[in-house]
Amino acid sequence: MNEAKIAELNRIQDMMKEGEYEAARPLLKEFLRHHPDEPLAIRLLGNTYAYTGYLGKARKIWRAAIKKFPDNVDLLYNLALAFYLQGEFASARRYWKLALKFSPEDGEIYFNLGQIARDEGELRRAISWWEKALEKDQSNVETMNNIGSAYASRNMHGKAAIWYQKAVAIDPDYAIGHYNLAVTMFERGEFDEAITHAEKAAQLDPTTHMKASEELIKRVQASRAARHVKFEQTTEITPKVPDNVG
């Protein structure tokens, strides 16, 4: 691609970053009229439809382009994502696996294959895909959080806690990681830790986590009080009546 074409596409992409999809669309069509075999322009044209609610139209554009450029990972990825967003998991998996053949080091593809497995209720398979994703990107806290959530959904709170702890250790400002860790610690009866992480989640992202964290802290306090009452009841000492009384 020559410098003039690159400059034109960069200008259009800048418009799209500002959300000007409708304005970018005719520019891309005109560009493609002169350069019909430029896959980036075709992908961007599809994006202008996808981001304005016409995902079916975007799919048609990307699918036609893949016939011409079968090894273009970006086109394959976009088409897979479109299918995934519309709940067509088998087609999404097919195109992400095709993309994986050409880009086997792309951790995001493994991550998305894990998302499909999770949505299909295949948690073991989901965890396997996410572990592969972490092999490619060892600092991806979202992947760690997903693995933790998969274990938590199976009431394996010890394993869940390990993954949430890894996530917040890498990113101490990862609010959802703190909240999920708080819930897991509550389930494990580790109340001090539960409160600490619930408060942290609320502090980091009050819009999303304040109300839920407050409710969790109330549950912690109620469980702690109930445990204290039970302890008092089970440790009550019955006075011994001395011999020879009477």
MIVEX-450726 format. One record per residue (C-alpha): residue number from 0; x, y, z. Coordinates in steps of 0.02 Angstrom, whole numbers. Each point is the difference from the previous one (the first is absolute). Example, Ala and Ser with C-alpha at 12.3 -4.5 7.8 and 13.67 -1.06 7.14 Angstrom:
! residues 2
0:615:-225:390
1:69:172:-33
***
This chain:
! residues 246
0:0:0:0
1:75:167:-51
2:14:150:116
3:-151:91:-73
4:-113:-150:30
5:68:-22:175
6:-30:183:40
7:-179:-8:-65
8:-42:-156:101
9:81:74:155
10:-109:154:-19
11:-156:-107:-16
12:50:-106:150
13:23:158:104
14:-178:50:-46
15:-63:-170:55
16:92:14:166
17:-105:155:30
18:-158:-99:-39
19:-28:78:-172
20:-50:-164:-82
21:-135:70:-114
22:120:132:-66
23:139:-127:-25
24:-107:-122:-100
25:-12:96:-166
26:185:40:11
27:40:-184:15
28:-116:-45:-144
29:86:129:-109
30:171:-65:55
31:-52:-178:-45
32:-65:56:-169
33:180:43:-44
34:84:-135:107
35:-120:-149:9
36:131:-122:64
37:49:89:159
38:-55:-114:145
39:22:133:133
40:-122:116:-88
41:-125:-142:-19
42:13:-43:184
43:-24:181:49
44:-152:14:-113
45:-75:-148:91
46:40:85:165
47:-101:154:-51
48:-153:-112:-13
49:38:-106:154
50:19:151:113
51:-162:78:-62
52:-111:-151:30
53:12:-89:-167
54:98:-154:52
55:-81:-107:-135
56:62:118:-134
57:174:-1:76
58:0:-190:-2
59:-38:-3:-186
60:142:120:-37
61:127:-96:104
62:-54:-171:-63
63:16:56:-182
64:171:73:38
65:61:-162:80
66:-32:-90:-165
67:131:116:-76
68:114:8:152
69:-21:-168:90
70:153:24:110
71:-41:175:61
72:-9:-20:189
73:-87:167:31
74:-142:-42:-118
75:-18:-175:74
76:1:72:175
77:-133:131:-39
78:-114:-126:-82
79:19:-119:147
80:-41:140:122
81:-155:46:-100
82:-63:-179:9
83:40:-8:186
84:-96:160:37
85:-151:-71:-90
86:9:-162:98
87:57:-109:-145
88:135:-87:97
89:42:-140:-122
90:38:125:-139
91:96:113:119
92:107:-147:57
93:32:-52:-180
94:67:170:-52
95:102:28:158
96:80:-170:-24
97:40:47:-180
98:79:161:63
99:99:-101:126
100:81:-100:-141
101:76:160:-69
102:34:83:169
103:35:-136:129
104:79:122:123
105:-153:110:14
106:-59:-18:179
107:-161:95:-34
108:-61:-137:-117
109:25:-133:134
110:-90:114:122
111:-150:15:-115
112:-7:-187:-31
113:-9:-16:189
114:-145:122:2
115:-96:-110:-122
116:33:-156:104
117:-58:92:157
118:-160:59:-85
119:-34:-179:-55
120:20:-60:180
121:164:-90:-34
122:99:71:146
123:144:-123:-5
124:27:36:-184
125:-15:187:34
126:134:-9:135
127:113:-97:-119
128:-17:135:-134
129:31:138:127
130:154:-87:67
131:66:-4:-179
132:-41:185:-15
133:106:33:156
134:145:-93:-78
135:-1:135:-134
136:-36:146:116
137:49:-38:179
138:-60:167:68
139:-179:-3:-64
140:-102:27:158
141:-166:-20:-91
142:49:-177:-46
143:49:-37:180
144:-165:71:60
145:-95:-111:-122
146:90:-156:61
147:-39:50:179
148:-183:26:-43
149:-9:-169:-85
150:64:-86:157
151:-114:106:111
152:-152:-52:-102
153:44:-180:44
154:18:45:185
155:187:-28:-9
156:35:158:99
157:177:-45:49
158:56:-9:-182
159:-105:152:-43
160:88:102:135
161:171:-46:-69
162:-42:71:-171
163:-83:157:66
164:152:30:111
165:114:-18:-150
166:-103:129:-94
167:1:133:136
168:184:-32:35
169:40:46:-180
170:-126:143:-7
171:-42:67:174
172:-127:118:-80
173:-101:-141:-80
174:-166:33:85
175:-98:-152:-57
176:143:-112:54
177:-10:73:175
178:-189:-20:5
179:4:-180:-59
180:138:-38:124
181:-108:77:138
182:-145:-114:-45
183:113:-151:-4
184:76:43:168
185:-174:18:72
186:-46:-173:-64
187:159:-67:81
188:-43:84:166
189:151:116:-8
190:-99:152:52
191:139:126:28
192:69:-31:-174
193:-175:9:-73
194:-30:172:75
195:172:64:-52
196:-26:-45:-183
197:-182:55:-4
198:51:172:64
199:141:6:-128
200:-119:-42:-143
201:-121:136:56
202:141:126:13
203:69:-40:-173
204:-165:-5:-93
205:-143:67:106
206:-121:10:-146
207:11:-186:-33
208:45:-74:169
209:-54:117:142
210:-175:-70:26
211:50:-183:-23
212:150:22:116
213:-108:79:135
214:-123:-145:-13
215:142:-125:11
216:72:85:154
217:-172:-9:83
218:-5:-187:-37
219:175:-19:73
220:-51:91:158
221:-158:-104:18
222:95:-162:-25
223:133:55:124
224:-134:41:130
225:-89:-165:-29
226:164:-93:19
227:35:92:164
228:-172:-45:70
229:21:-181:-50
230:171:-4:83
231:-73:69:162
232:-140:-128:-2
233:117:-148:-28
234:126:56:132
235:-122:40:141
236:62:-78:163
237:-126:-87:113
238:42:35:183
239:49:-154:97
240:-106:-33:153
241:114:-32:148
242:-12:-167:90
243:-86:-9:169
244:-117:144:-36
245:-161:-8:94
***
